Amino acid sequence: MKNTLVLLVLFLILGCGGGNQQTGFENDEPVSSAPIAKSKIITSDTLFIDALGANMSEMKFNKKVIRVPANKNITIALTNRSSDATMPHNIVIIKKGFANDVGQAGLSHKENAYVKPNDQNVIAHSPLAQIGETVYFSFKTPRIGNYEFICSYPSRNNRCLRYSLHLVIRCYKL
């Protein structure tokens, strides 16, 4: 009888969960209205990038170069830490040399985060992150090469912010 009671108590304690499961969100609530990842976010495969700046002329990302392996599924978490409430931001991964083309083509596509749908020069893009918001997007990195990442949200002179994305293959010792 004692063994049965001990087993029942252990079953109830272990079966209730009680543990703190990591979901990728604070307090188990999404931090934005952007699409929510369907699976658990693996932080080792997630790049965390901040958009900073008090106004359009000061806008910048906290990273200027991203190095990632080619042909790998990764997630980018973009947090808009700018202090100007009128400045949403996104990240658009593009073929090198096409920043102005992608930026100009996206001007009339506000509903798609200022990215022209099916643009052949766009590899992947995030939704717009409003001030204080974090958005996540996942994609498979392209083949080895040099690419750029930009914010396509239009500035006063309809220019976009440009940075570089450098893809390399990482070799591991067996």
Secondary structure, DSSP 8 states (H G I E B T S, - for coil): -HHHHHHHHHHHHHHT--S----SSGGGS-SSSS---SS---GGGEEEEEEE-SSGGG-EES-SEEEE-TT-EEEEEEEE--S-TT--B--EEEETT-HHHHHHHHTT-GGGTT--TT-TTEEEE---B-TT-EEEEEEE--SSEEEEEEE-S--TTS--EEEEEEE-------
